Amino acid sequence: MSRIGNLSIELPEKVSLTVDKSNTVTVKGPLGELTQDVNPDIKIEQKDGVINVTRPTDEIRHKAMHGLYRSLINNMVIGVSKGYTVQQELVGVGYKAEVKGQQLELVLGYSHHIIIELPKEIKVEAKTERRGNPVVTLTSIDKQLIGHVAAKIRSLRPPEPYRGKGIKFVGEELRRKAGKTAAK
């Protein structure tokens, strides 16, 4: 019994969902439009603003797809109605972030600047307050895409466990290690 797959999805106002014959789900809302191909075995039913996802059998692959597609559709509904935001903090002396159109230029202590070309679906903003660490804010309606881009940015300089330098998510608790102790 799939606990995630059996949950119903409530459609907010101003959000519409359509399923065509090739089982492609399209969700339209005030922030944009997203599409997702769904396996033909999985059935999507919409009734009175509530969406239910059902599977034909209890095979392992059907159970896996049941929860997966329900989560993907739910993420699409939330994305087109509210959107997603990810904030990353650059911790380190001399670390900087600057936005030029759809390019994010990072100074992360390497001998060169790192320039990342962001997809047009993502809005980026870099802010540096006095005596504070630079914060990069990513905003999008696509949860998969924003998560992928945030992971790519973090992989450029992951936080190290001794001083905590690197790129971390805002509010993330890092596991810190004690350094070497002086010998007596």
C-alpha positions in Angstrom: 0.0 0.0 0.0 1.6 3.3 -1.1 1.2 6.0 1.5 2.3 8.8 -0.8 0.5 7.6 -3.9 -2.9 7.2 -2.1 -2.9 10.8 -0.9 -5.1 13.1 -3.0 -3.9 16.4 -4.4 -6.0 19.5 -3.9 -6.0 22.0 -6.8 -5.8 25.6 -5.6 -7.9 28.3 -7.3 -6.5 29.6 -10.6 -4.7 26.3 -11.2 -5.9 23.9 -14.0 -4.7 20.4 -14.8 -5.2 18.6 -18.1 -4.2 15.1 -19.2 -4.1 14.3 -22.9 -4.3 10.9 -24.7 -0.6 10.2 -24.5 -0.8 10.6 -20.7 1.0 13.9 -20.6 0.0 16.1 -17.6 -0.1 19.8 -18.1 -0.5 22.1 -15.1 -1.2 25.8 -15.6 -1.3 28.4 -12.9 -0.6 32.1 -12.2 3.2 31.6 -12.2 3.5 29.6 -15.4 2.9 26.2 -17.0 4.6 22.8 -16.4 4.3 19.5 -18.3 5.2 15.9 -17.3 5.0 12.6 -19.2 3.4 9.9 -17.1 3.7 6.2 -17.6 0.5 4.9 -19.4 -0.1 2.3 -16.7 -0.7 5.1 -14.1 -4.2 6.6 -14.2 -4.9 10.2 -13.2 -8.4 11.2 -12.2 -9.7 14.7 -11.6 -13.0 15.3 -9.8 -14.2 18.5 -8.1 -10.7 20.1 -7.8 -9.2 16.9 -6.3 -6.7 14.8 -8.2 -6.2 11.1 -7.5 -3.4 8.9 -8.9 -4.1 5.1 -9.2 -2.1 2.1 -10.3 -3.4 -1.0 -12.0 -1.7 -3.8 -9.9 0.5 -4.2 -6.8 3.6 -5.0 -8.7 6.8 -3.4 -7.3 7.3 -1.2 -10.4 3.7 0.0 -10.3 4.0 0.8 -6.6 7.2 2.8 -7.2 5.7 4.7 -10.1 2.5 5.4 -8.1 4.2 7.4 -5.4 6.7 9.0 -7.9 4.1 10.4 -10.3 1.9 11.6 -7.4 4.8 13.5 -5.9 5.8 15.0 -9.3 2.3 16.2 -10.0 2.0 17.7 -6.5 5.3 19.5 -7.0 4.0 20.9 -10.3 0.8 22.2 -8.6 2.8 23.8 -5.8 5.3 25.3 -8.3 2.7 27.0 -10.5 0.8 28.4 -7.6 3.5 29.4 -5.0 6.9 28.7 -6.7 10.1 27.5 -5.1 13.0 29.4 -3.5 16.4 28.2 -2.6 18.9 30.4 -0.7 22.6 29.5 -0.5 25.2 31.3 1.6 28.9 31.7 0.6 31.0 31.3 3.7 34.6 32.3 3.4 37.0 35.2 3.3 36.8 37.0 -0.1 33.9 34.9 -1.5 31.7 36.9 -3.7 28.6 36.5 -6.0 27.5 38.8 -8.8 24.6 38.4 -11.2 24.9 39.6 -14.8 21.6 38.8 -16.7 21.3 35.0 -16.6 24.9 34.5 -15.5 26.1 34.0 -12.0 29.8 34.9 -11.4 31.3 33.4 -8.3 34.6 34.1 -6.6 35.3 31.1 -4.4 39.0 31.3 -3.6 40.2 29.7 -6.8 42.7 31.3 -9.1 39.8 32.2 -11.5 36.2 33.3 -11.4 33.5 30.8 -12.0 30.7 31.8 -14.4 27.5 29.7 -14.4 25.0 30.1 -17.2 21.6 29.6 -15.6 18.5 28.3 -17.4 15.9 31.0 -18.4 13.3 29.3 -16.0 15.3 30.3 -13.0 15.5 33.8 -11.6 18.7 34.5 -9.6 19.6 37.3 -7.1 22.8 37.9 -5.2 22.9 40.0 -2.1 25.8 40.9 0.1 25.2 42.8 3.3 27.9 44.7 5.2 29.8 42.3 7.5 27.7 39.4 6.2 28.2 36.5 3.9 26.9 36.8 0.3 23.6 35.0 -0.3 22.5 33.7 -3.7 18.7 33.3 -4.0 17.3 31.0 -6.8 13.6 31.2 -7.7 11.6 29.0 -10.1 8.4 27.1 -10.6 10.2 23.8 -11.4 11.4 22.0 -8.2 13.5 19.5 -10.1 15.4 22.1 -12.0 16.0 24.4 -9.1 17.3 21.5 -7.0 19.6 20.4 -9.7 21.0 23.9 -10.2 21.4 24.5 -6.4 23.3 21.2 -6.1 25.6 22.1 -9.0 26.4 25.5 -7.4 27.1 23.8 -4.1 29.4 21.2 -5.7 31.7 24.0 -6.8 32.9 24.5 -3.1 31.2 22.1 -0.7 31.4 23.2 3.0 34.4 21.7 4.8 33.9 20.3 8.3 36.7 22.1 10.2 36.0 25.8 9.5 32.7 25.5 7.7 34.0 27.4 4.6 32.1 26.7 1.4 28.7 27.1 -0.1 25.9 26.0 2.2 22.1 26.3 2.2 20.7 29.0 4.5 19.7 27.4 7.8 21.7 24.2 7.2 23.4 22.8 10.2 26.9 21.6 9.3 28.5 18.7 11.1 31.7 20.2 12.5 34.9 18.4 13.5 37.4 19.3 16.1 40.8 20.2 14.8 44.2 18.9 15.9 45.0 19.5 19.6 48.4 20.7 20.7 50.7 18.0 22.0 51.9 18.3 25.6 
